[in-house]
Amino acid sequence: MAKLTGIKVVDLSLFLPGPMLTLMMADHGADVIKVEPPTGDPARQMEPVEAGQSVWFRNLNRGKKALALDLKSDEGRERLWELLSDADVMIEGFRPGVMKRLGFDYEAVAAKNPRIVYCSISAFGQEGEMAHHPAHDLAVQALSGFLSVNDGDDGMPVVPGAPSADMAAGLNGLSAVLMALIGREKTGKGDYVDIAMFDSMLPWCAHIAGGAISGDDAPVSQTQRSLGGAAFYNVYNTLDGKYVVLGAREIKFAKTLLTALDRLDLLPLAEEEAGPLQKPLIDYLRSTFANKTRDEWVKWFADKDVAFSPVLNFREALEQGFVKERGLLIEANGSHQIAPAFRFKSEKNWQPSVAPELK
């Protein structure tokens, strides 16, 4: 039996953080009812489309039921109350204050169903000076400091490839909801969870922003071991205009590579502080990697114990043999879906379910 069988979730969220949270619950047996506005979740219209549905929408909403409700109408509100009467979890992602205006804030819902675990997801939390500031992932990453170190050699920040604030909020939301469900087993009462994208991002900076956390200067990428200032934790161009990375800073890997390149004399530089002291080693590796194509380097490194990887695009990444081996990309009913990141030994092999049409 799936771990969350018997848990009923009413999900009023759209786009990414909330639907990702409830996707993980649906993948593990929860009965998720996705409540959408009459026009539907905008993600339904996001391209590309495969087998008649948005790939984005399918991969975030499979295994759920979908219901269109106009919460500004008496009929819509009455139907939502029916859904919430025996729900275990409610998720909403509206701007702060909207649910109270609609009559479905935590106090109102808990008065009728005290066992409910109610989770609100927003950019900056439900209270405080930033609560009503409009923001999606990029703005949250900018205000949390992370965008400042998502930069190139010229120091200019670039748009991140991953919606980290959205994903962090979804993961924190899932953790909090599951904790509250465990707590309910002891107390018999649910709880309210205020998940902010900004709050969810901040703990991720501890390993790079220690100085700023303790009141000193903010990190500068080119002087940080994890952000581009270390030779053996860096990205390098190859002859064919592609890229490779060295992805671990342990000195044993530096010794192995520099021995193979017959430049063991440069090993002391790998032990220097990140930044200018390692620049001669970075420059040497840049000129070295530029002499072969990406795939030639893959072959060269094949028998060497070095934390090396080619930089792949998503198509190349998904076509790797171990992706199929681990069952991470599943094709079913004419569509492709990314499998859950965690699976349990006690459960059968995961198979994708369909994403709901709006009713």
C-alpha positions in Angstrom: 0.0 0.0 0.0 1.3 3.5 -0.9 2.4 5.5 2.1 -0.3 8.3 1.8 -3.3 6.1 0.9 -6.4 7.5 2.7 -5.1 11.0 2.9 -7.4 13.5 1.2 -5.9 16.7 -0.1 -7.7 19.8 -1.4 -5.3 21.8 -3.5 -6.2 25.3 -4.6 -2.7 26.2 -5.9 -1.6 26.9 -9.4 1.7 26.9 -11.4 4.6 25.4 -9.6 5.3 25.3 -5.8 1.9 24.1 -4.6 1.2 21.6 -7.4 4.7 20.2 -7.0 3.9 19.6 -3.3 0.7 17.8 -4.0 2.2 15.9 -6.9 4.6 14.2 -4.5 1.6 13.4 -2.3 -0.5 12.0 -5.2 2.5 9.9 -6.4 2.4 8.2 -3.0 -1.2 7.5 -2.8 -2.9 10.7 -1.5 -6.3 11.5 -3.0 -5.7 15.0 -4.4 -8.5 17.2 -5.6 -7.2 20.0 -7.6 -9.6 23.0 -7.4 -9.1 25.3 -10.4 -10.8 28.5 -11.5 -13.3 28.1 -14.3 -10.6 29.1 -16.8 -8.3 26.4 -15.5 -4.7 26.3 -14.2 -2.7 28.5 -16.7 -0.1 25.7 -16.7 -2.6 23.7 -18.9 -1.8 26.0 -21.7 2.0 26.0 -21.4 3.9 24.5 -24.4 5.1 22.1 -25.5 2.1 19.8 -25.8 2.4 16.0 -25.9 -0.6 13.6 -26.3 -3.0 16.4 -26.0 -1.7 17.9 -22.8 1.0 20.4 -21.6 4.1 18.4 -20.6 4.5 20.8 -17.7 0.9 20.4 -16.6 1.0 16.6 -16.9 4.3 16.2 -15.0 3.0 18.4 -12.1 -0.6 17.2 -11.9 -0.7 13.5 -12.7 -2.8 11.3 -10.4 -5.0 14.1 -9.2 -8.7 14.9 -9.8 -9.6 18.3 -11.2 -12.6 20.4 -10.4 -13.5 23.9 -11.7 -15.0 26.1 -9.0 -15.9 29.8 -9.0 -15.2 30.7 -5.4 -16.9 34.0 -5.8 -20.2 32.3 -6.3 -22.4 30.7 -3.6 -22.4 27.4 -5.5 -18.6 27.3 -5.7 -18.1 28.2 -2.1 -20.6 25.6 -1.0 -18.9 22.9 -3.1 -15.5 23.8 -1.6 -17.0 23.5 1.9 -18.2 20.0 1.1 -14.7 19.0 -0.1 -13.1 20.5 3.0 -15.4 18.9 5.5 -13.4 15.6 5.6 -10.1 16.8 4.1 -6.8 16.0 5.8 -4.9 18.7 4.0 -5.6 22.0 2.3 -3.0 23.8 0.1 -3.4 27.3 -1.2 -1.1 29.7 -3.0 -3.1 32.9 -3.3 -1.7 36.3 -2.2 -2.1 36.9 1.5 -5.6 38.0 2.5 -7.4 36.5 -0.4 -8.6 33.3 1.4 -9.9 35.4 4.3 -11.9 37.6 1.9 -13.3 34.5 0.4 -14.2 33.1 3.8 -11.8 30.2 3.7 -8.9 31.3 6.0 -7.5 28.8 8.4 -9.6 29.9 11.3 -12.8 29.5 9.3 -11.8 26.1 7.9 -10.4 24.8 11.2 -13.6 25.8 13.0 -15.5 23.3 10.9 -12.7 20.7 10.5 -10.2 21.0 13.4 -8.1 18.0 12.1 -7.2 19.8 8.8 -3.5 20.7 8.0 -3.7 24.0 6.2 -0.7 25.2 4.2 -0.4 28.6 2.6 2.5 29.2 0.1 3.5 32.7 -0.9 6.6 34.6 -1.9 7.3 36.4 1.5 4.9 34.9 4.0 1.4 35.9 5.2 2.4 38.8 7.5 5.0 41.6 7.5 6.0 44.5 5.2 6.7 42.2 2.2 3.7 40.0 2.5 1.8 41.8 -0.4 4.8 42.4 -2.6 4.2 40.6 -6.0 7.0 38.2 -6.9 7.8 35.0 -8.7 10.9 32.9 -8.4 13.4 35.3 -10.1 12.5 38.2 -7.8 12.8 36.0 -4.7 16.2 34.8 -5.8 17.2 38.4 -6.3 16.0 39.6 -2.9 17.5 36.6 -1.0 21.0 37.1 -2.3 21.3 34.0 -4.5 21.1 35.8 -7.8 24.1 37.9 -6.8 26.3 34.8 -7.0 24.6 33.3 -10.0 27.0 35.3 -12.2 29.6 34.9 -14.9 33.3 36.0 -14.9 32.1 39.6 -15.5 30.1 39.6 -12.3 26.8 40.2 -13.9 24.0 37.9 -12.6 22.2 35.8 -15.1 18.7 34.2 -15.0 19.0 30.9 -13.1 18.3 27.7 -14.9 16.3 26.2 -12.0 13.4 27.8 -10.2 15.0 27.2 -6.8 12.7 29.4 -4.7 9.6 27.7 -6.1 11.1 24.2 -5.6 12.4 25.0 -2.1 9.0 26.2 -1.1 7.3 23.0 -2.5 9.8 20.8 -0.7 9.5 22.7 2.6 5.8 22.7 2.3 5.7 18.9 1.8 8.0 18.4 4.8 5.9 20.7 7.0 2.6 19.1 6.0 3.9 15.6 6.7 5.2 16.8 10.1 1.8 18.3 10.9 0.1 15.0 9.9 2.4 13.1 12.2 1.7 15.6 15.0 -2.0 15.2 14.5 -1.7 11.6 15.3 -0.6 12.6 18.8 -2.9 15.6 19.4 -5.9 14.9 17.2 -5.7 18.5 15.9 -4.4 19.9 12.6 -2.3 23.0 12.2 -1.5 26.0 10.0 1.7 26.2 7.9 3.0 29.5 6.5 5.5 28.6 3.8 7.4 31.5 2.2 9.6 31.1 -0.9 12.0 33.6 0.6 12.3 31.8 3.9 12.7 28.5 2.1 15.7 29.7 0.1 17.7 31.3 3.0 19.0 28.1 4.6 20.5 27.1 1.3 23.2 29.8 1.7 24.9 28.6 4.8 27.8 27.0 2.9 28.5 30.0 0.7 27.5 33.1 2.8 29.0 32.4 6.1 30.7 35.8 6.2 27.5 37.6 5.5 25.6 35.5 8.0 28.1 36.4 10.7 28.0 40.1 9.9 31.0 40.4 7.5 31.2 40.9 3.8 29.0 39.2 1.2 30.6 36.4 -0.9 32.1 37.3 -4.3 31.9 34.3 -6.7 35.4 34.5 -8.0 36.9 34.1 -4.5 34.6 31.3 -3.3 35.5 27.6 -3.6 31.9 26.7 -4.5 31.2 29.6 -6.8 34.0 29.7 -9.4 37.2 30.6 -7.5 38.6 27.1 -7.3 40.3 25.3 -10.1 38.8 21.9 -9.3 35.2 23.2 -8.9 34.8 25.0 -12.1 33.5 25.0 -15.7 35.8 24.8 -18.7 35.4 25.4 -22.4 36.3 22.6 -24.9 37.5 22.7 -28.4 34.1 22.2 -29.9 32.4 25.1 -28.0 30.9 22.8 -25.4 31.8 22.6 -21.7 33.0 20.2 -19.0 33.3 20.5 -15.2 35.6 19.5 -12.5 33.2 18.9 -9.6 35.1 18.1 -6.4 37.7 19.9 -4.4 39.4 17.0 -2.5 43.2 17.2 -3.2 43.3 13.5 -4.2 41.4 14.3 -7.3 43.7 17.2 -8.2 46.7 14.9 -7.7 45.3 12.2 -9.9 44.5 14.7 -12.8 47.7 16.7 -12.6 49.7 13.5 -12.5 48.0 12.3 -15.7 48.7 15.6 -17.3 52.3 15.5 -16.2 51.9 18.7 -14.2 52.2 17.6 -10.7 54.3 20.7 -10.1 51.0 22.7 -10.1 49.5 20.6 -7.2 50.4 23.2 -4.5 48.1 25.7 -6.3 45.1 23.4 -5.8 45.6 23.7 -2.0 45.7 27.5 -2.0 42.8 29.7 -1.1 40.2 30.2 -3.8 40.5 33.2 -5.9 43.7 34.9 -7.3 46.1 32.4 -5.8 44.4 29.6 -7.8 44.1 31.6 -11.0 47.3 30.3 -12.6 45.9 26.7 -12.2 42.5 27.7 -13.5 44.2 29.4 -16.5 46.3 26.2 -17.2 43.2 24.0 -17.1 41.3 26.4 -19.4 44.0 26.2 -22.0 44.3 22.4 -21.5 40.6 21.6 -21.9 40.4 23.9 -25.0 42.6 21.4 -26.8 40.1 18.5 -27.1 36.3 18.2 -27.8 33.9 17.5 -25.0 33.5 13.9 -26.0 37.2 13.4 -26.4 37.6 14.5 -22.8 34.9 12.1 -21.7 36.9 9.2 -23.2 40.1 10.5 -21.8 38.7 10.6 -18.2 37.0 7.2 -18.5 39.7 5.3 -16.6 40.7 8.1 -14.2 39.3 8.6 -10.7 38.5 12.3 -11.0 35.2 14.1 -10.3 34.7 15.1 -13.9 31.5 15.5 -16.0 30.5 16.8 -19.4 27.9 19.6 -19.4 24.9 18.1 -21.1 21.7 19.7 -22.4 18.4 18.2 -21.1 18.0 16.0 -24.1 21.4 14.5 -23.6 20.8 14.2 -19.9 17.5 12.3 -20.3 19.0 9.9 -22.9 21.7 8.7 -20.5 21.7 4.9 -19.9 21.4 5.2 -16.1 18.2 7.3 -16.5 16.5 4.4 -18.1 18.2 2.0 -15.7 16.7 3.8 -12.7 13.4 4.3 -14.3 13.5 8.0 -14.1 11.8 8.8 -17.4 8.7 6.8 -18.2 6.8 6.6 -21.4 3.2 5.6 -21.2 0.0 6.4 -23.2 2.0 8.4 -25.7 3.5 10.8 -23.1 6.7 11.1 -21.1 6.8 11.7 -17.4 9.6 12.1 -14.9 9.4 9.6 -12.1 9.3 10.5 -8.4 12.7 11.2 -6.9 12.0 8.9 -4.0 10.5 5.4 -4.0 10.1 2.8 -1.4 11.4 -0.7 -1.4 8.1 -2.0 0.0 6.1 -0.6 -2.9 5.7 -1.9 -6.4 7.6 -0.2 -9.3 6.1 3.2 -9.9 3.9 3.7 -13.0 2.6 7.1 -14.1 -1.0 7.9 -13.9 -2.9 10.4 -16.1 -3.3 14.1 -15.5 -6.9 15.2 -15.0 -9.1 17.1 -17.4 -11.1 19.9 -16.0 -14.7 19.2 -15.0 
